[in-house]
Amino acid sequence: MRSALALVFVVLLADAPALAETPTALYSSHCATCHGADRFGGTGPALLPENLERLRGPQAIETIANGRAATQMPAFGEVLSRTDIAALVRHVTSPPEVAPVWGGAEMLASHHVAPGTPPEVPVHTAHPLHLFVVVESGDHHVTILDGDRFEPIARFASRYALHGGPKFSPDGRFVYFASRDGWITKYDLYGLKVVAEIRAGLNTRNLALSDDGKVVAVANYLPRTLVLLDAADLAPRRVLEVTEAGAETASRVSAVYQAAPRHSFIAALKDTAEIWEIPYAAADGAPVRRIAVAEPLDDFFFDTTYRRLVGSARTGSPVVIDLDTGQQVARLTTTGLPHLGSGISWPWQGRIVLATPNLRDAAINVIDTETWQLVRRIPTAGAGFFLRGHEASPYVWSDAFLSADRDTMQIIDTRSLEVVRTLRPEPGRTAAHVEFSHDGRHALVSIWEMDGAILVYDTATFEIVKRLPMVKPSGKYNVSNKIHLSAGTSH
Ligand code: HEC
């Protein structure tokens, strides 16, 4: 009798898969150990819709079926049916049934400060202000590069998917990183160690550091908050719910910027027709200034005085806002979709011009920052993402990252406003993101491939002087250029 019953159970169990487990059950049994029962992440990254925006359906299926080589993400192709995998993709790209909570208590529980006292002098012999911080997006590592010898002095695992540029303390000693999943990491460039960490959100866009080096501001998509941290140890100071005056729902924060001359942060809001100006004193409770605009603005560029802001609008070309009066003072007459966040400026014929790469058009727009008129449209090899220059060099470098000619790099003369040279660093391989050395004598170009590299160019001869293998290097940041707010780089 017993064995007969057991047999019935065995048969039932064997039949169970036909009853199709729910996606929630599949997730709990196969994924939760690494990605968290709440999908907030663990050994693996967070699996929430906001975090997976860049991983489209087929790619998500591919990841789950085949896993990711050289990482802990296993292949489920032999374990789960295609239907189950598709159901799991729908599950992780849909909002959880209970809205995720990440407030002060959760932040505090994630806060960690490394024990011990940081060293008084660097533990390395490289010039601390000449260093480069290189983000290797292929395997989520950061390399610290000696900026004179172009040799790596440290390499460490970062949090998953660093987002937005890292920011440096005013003395150049510390660097702050934000990750896609909301982790803020403070790293000591003297001791070559992480000194503090906190998770400020579940999906984060970027961070900014006050020019006095005391407050870190974090722009979040999830939850819809702007978080202010103490820059010394990353302890939370204030969480601002980003709710429009009188509105019920909050807005995602697209990005936050430091506006040094104004002693404030400026935040771009995704879902609300407002710009927020957050005085540093807001960390102690001072009120936020809300500037009403005609429609939500994204992706900002500031003029050198930080009085004028250029923001891209959803409809039409970018608008110029006077931050003192809060009024719109101009609309740009550009073509395509300017990438304002990568805009740079330089003096030209007695005025300051702003040049922006173009996400849609094979052209660089050059705009007069007095009249906001287009002074030149420089045709390029293809739509690009980054533009970089340096005070000590007459040339700016532009990529064609978003086009078929993504293996080219073009050099523009800032005097004639013309392309003077086209480089093809490694034919067939994506060339992206240039950063100059502190003295402008070298330009570092990323070969954005898994078996990629950083190529060090001499900016006078355009010859490659060194090749450093790297795993899909994306951004690289020179300490000196960043802390001196070099006009040739974005901040
Ligand atoms: C043993 C730990 C582990 C398990 C179990 C696991 N994962 Fe992962 N998963 C990872 C890690 C680690 C990564 C990051 C890989 C990398 O560095 O690219 C990852 C990445 C992913 C990604 C890509 C995320 C992104 O942002 O690109 C998806 C999607 C994913 N996992 C889904 C799943 C699903 C669904 C399951 C269950 C069927 C699962 N994982 C089980 C560890 C795991």
Boltz pocket constraint, residues with backbone or C-beta under 6 A from the ligand:
constraints:
  - pocket:
      binder: B
      contacts: [[A, 26], [A, 27], [A, 30], [A, 31], [A, 32], [A, 33], [A, 34], [A, 35], [A, 43], [A, 44], [A, 45], [A, 46], [A, 47], [A, 51], [A, 52], [A, 55], [A, 60], [A, 63], [A, 64], [A, 68], [A, 71], [A, 72], [A, 73], [A, 74], [A, 76], [A, 88], [A, 89], [A, 92], [A, 138], [A, 140]]
      max_distance: 6.0
